[in-house]
Amino acid sequence: MTGMNDTQHLIEVENKYGAHNYKPLDVILCRGEGIWVWDVNDKKYMDCLSSYSAVNQGHCHPKIKEAMIEQLNKLTLTSRAFRNDQLGHFYEELCELTNSHTVLPMNSGAEAVETAIKAVRKWAYKVKKVEPDKAEIITCANNFHGRTLTIVGFSTEEQYRDGFGPFTPGFKTIPYGDIDALEKAITPDTAGFLAEPIQGEAGIIIPPAGYLKAVRQICTKNNVIMLLDEIQTGLGRTGKMLAEEHEGIEADMSLIGKALSGGFYPISAVLANEEVLGVFMPGDHGSTFGGNPLACAVGRAALKVLTEEGLLENAVVQGDYFLSKLQEIKSSHIKEVRGKGLFIGVELFPESGGARRFCEMLMDEGLLCKETHEHVIRFAPPLIIQREEIDWALERIERVLQCD
Ligand SMILES: *Cc1c(COP(=O)(O)O)cnc(C)c1O
């Protein structure tokens, strides 16, 4: 049985048995195809969140599905105790597309961040010769890098930390987008600087032009590892394979995840140019599922779809169009519209009562998106979206933003 009763029942069961660590919109999805998803009442919605950019390729992409099924029928897990015939290909194709030298595969985004932190610390002691237990990593205010204890320990979001201490030491916070602050914060013990190219969860915060380039210079000058968390900005979201390419630079380490599987499977990776990952010796780090053949086959297909279908180019064209049309909307609620590629934020005035109620109205109109922080609506549809579909979305967004 499906229908309204089913919706209410499933919500009640979830609330009864599940931990309440999310506050989802009350829509129960059961099917997806491309940019569209359907709920249990068979109502159709445009997905403008793309599972936080994990489904850049669109829901249930047929080519990724085919690769996954093919691999499912052959071999799914070997652990890294043995080799598998997908891993080498995955490494090679990933390095070619991202211009990287070495890869370390993990599962979730947070694990990739943790892995990078371990590598940078070890590099600091073994290569840079920082005194034992003195290595420091500089991070930015309003960052989002995941939910493990070490990571929330250097979050500046009070709720992410509240009740979870004590935290891992060795992190220092500076304002995002502030080059002088970075220069001042560096000491001989600084091992790395970690930032997002655009802060996603903070509300699509775009740093001043030239910021990443200046960070690159300062890190090089001071022998500090530059780490970019591209888990959300990477893999085409902003119109480039990695968002760092907008400024023509290369971080020493880049973290990717989310769209690396097109939404089929949790896959993440640490990409390195510097030989930082070379500090890891057998036994230093690992993951039972990291680099498994199913993940590698899915990852290879997901990457291939990004390039073969021109999704980076499409993100630029459709993103420019979407952004400019959003900027034309006349609404007393809109404070600012900003974005890069198909990574777009509409910031509302605090007097408008929060972004959540507009997301709920958009849901009624058949468009799914999510507020990020209190006052920003993020629009990040799958990168396969076409102009007519954006027009469809714009009609609804305009209508909702012109409500009181
Ligand atoms: C989603 C995200 C993460 C965490 O990824 P998980 O797979 O949820 O652990 C880390 N950094 C950024 C920038 C993200 O958007």
The ligand as an SDF file (V2000), in Angstrom:
LIG
                    3D

 15 15  0  0  0  0  0  0  0  0999 V2000
   29.9180   16.1340    2.9470 C   0  0  0  0  0  0  0  0  0  0  0  0
   31.2040   16.7570    3.2520 C   0  0  0  0  0  0  0  0  0  0  0  0
   32.1440   16.0930    4.0680 C   0  0  0  0  0  0  0  0  0  0  0  0
   31.8430   14.8040    4.7880 C   0  0  0  0  0  0  0  0  0  0  0  0
   31.5200   13.7710    3.9420 O   0  0  0  0  0  0  0  0  0  0  0  0
   30.7790   12.4660    4.5700 P   0  0  0  0  0  0  0  0  0  0  0  0
   30.7750   11.4970    3.4210 O   0  0  0  0  0  0  0  0  0  0  0  0
   29.4100   12.9230    4.9580 O   0  0  0  0  0  0  0  0  0  0  0  0
   31.5790   12.0210    5.7270 O   0  0  0  0  0  0  0  0  0  0  0  0
   33.3610   16.7060    4.2490 C   0  0  0  0  0  0  0  0  0  0  0  0
   33.6520   17.8830    3.6750 N   0  0  0  0  0  0  0  0  0  0  0  0
   32.7780   18.5400    2.8880 C   0  0  0  0  0  0  0  0  0  0  0  0
   33.1760   19.8340    2.2710 C   0  0  0  0  0  0  0  0  0  0  0  0
   31.5120   18.0090    2.6530 C   0  0  0  0  0  0  0  0  0  0  0  0
   30.6340   18.6690    1.9180 O   0  0  0  0  0  0  0  0  0  0  0  0
  1  2  1  0
  2  3  1  0
  2 14  2  0
  3  4  1  0
  3 10  2  0
  4  5  1  0
  5  6  1  0
  6  7  2  0
  6  8  1  0
  6  9  1  0
 10 11  1  0
 11 12  2  0
 12 13  1  0
 12 14  1  0
 14 15  1  0
M  END
$$$$
